[in-house]
């Protein structure tokens, strides 16, 4: 989107009446427009290569995770711990909403 915006800006500059009056400005804007169009086509090629040729950009990431299995295990442990935390947090909220009796306070403390 950013390169598309740069192409639009360069095209708008080319249509500026000042380009007709100043040949040096026209030359600079034309060079800028050419550069922005080349950058946009290069970015489009990168996107196509990443997503279309390989099917996804995830293949290199899968290879990386197989090289470092401890990292993959740490991510799984973190996800499990996060699920446990959310489950226990909902229990705490449930007990905080109840009337403050002895058993409820004991379970809340636990």
C-alpha positions in Angstrom: 0.0 0.0 0.0 2.9 2.3 0.8 4.5 1.8 -2.6 1.1 2.3 -4.3 0.8 5.6 -2.5 4.2 6.7 -3.6 3.3 5.9 -7.2 0.1 8.0 -6.8 2.1 10.9 -5.4 4.6 10.8 -8.2 1.9 10.6 -10.8 0.2 13.6 -9.2 3.4 15.5 -9.3 3.8 14.8 -13.0 0.4 16.3 -13.6 1.4 19.5 -11.7 1.4 22.6 -14.0 4.8 23.5 -12.6 6.3 20.6 -14.5 5.3 22.3 -17.8 7.0 25.6 -16.7 10.3 24.2 -15.3 12.1 21.6 -17.4 14.5 20.8 -14.5 11.6 20.1 -12.2 10.0 17.9 -14.8 13.2 15.9 -15.1 13.4 15.4 -11.3 9.7 14.4 -11.1 10.0 12.0 -14.0 13.0 10.3 -12.4 11.1 10.1 -9.1 8.1 8.6 -10.9 10.2 6.0 -12.7 11.9 5.0 -9.4 8.5 4.7 -7.6 7.1 2.5 -10.3 10.1 0.3 -10.3 9.9 0.0 -6.5 6.2 -0.9 -6.7 6.8 -3.6 -9.3 9.7 -5.0 -7.2 7.4 -5.1 -4.1 4.7 -6.9 -6.1 7.2 -9.5 -7.2 8.3 -10.1 -3.6 4.7 -10.5 -2.5 4.0 -12.9 -5.4 7.1 -14.9 -4.7 6.4 -15.2 -1.0 2.7 -16.2 -1.2 2.1 -17.7 -4.6 5.3 -19.6 -5.5 5.7 -21.3 -2.2 2.0 -21.6 -1.3 2.7 -19.7 1.9 5.5 -17.9 3.7 5.2 -20.5 6.4 7.6 -23.1 4.9 10.8 -21.4 6.1 9.2 -20.9 9.5 8.4 -24.6 9.7 12.0 -25.5 8.9 13.1 -23.1 11.6 10.9 -24.6 14.2 12.2 -28.1 13.4 15.8 -26.9 13.9 15.0 -25.5 17.3 12.4 -27.9 18.9 13.0 -26.5 22.4 11.6 -23.1 21.1 8.5 -24.9 19.8 8.1 -26.6 23.1 8.4 -23.4 25.0 5.7 -21.8 22.9 3.4 -24.7 23.5 4.1 -24.5 27.3 3.4 -20.8 27.2 0.1 -21.3 25.4 -0.9 -24.0 27.9 0.0 -21.8 30.9 -1.9 -18.9 29.4 -5.0 -21.1 29.0 -4.7 -22.3 32.7 -4.3 -18.7 33.8 -7.4 -17.6 32.0 -9.4 -20.5 33.4 -8.3 -19.8 37.0 -8.9 -16.1 36.5 -12.5 -16.7 35.5 -12.9 -18.9 38.7 -11.5 -16.1 40.8 -13.9 -13.6 39.2 -16.8 -16.0 39.9 -16.0 -16.4 43.5 -15.5 -12.6 43.9 -19.0 -12.0 42.7 -20.5 -14.5 45.3 -21.4 -13.6 48.8 -18.4 -13.5 51.2 -18.9 -16.6 53.3 -16.4 -18.9 54.9 -16.2 -21.6 52.2 -16.2 -19.0 49.4 -13.4 -17.1 51.0 -11.4 -20.3 51.5 -11.8 -21.2 47.8 -11.0 -17.7 46.7 -7.8 -17.8 48.8 -6.9 -21.2 47.3 
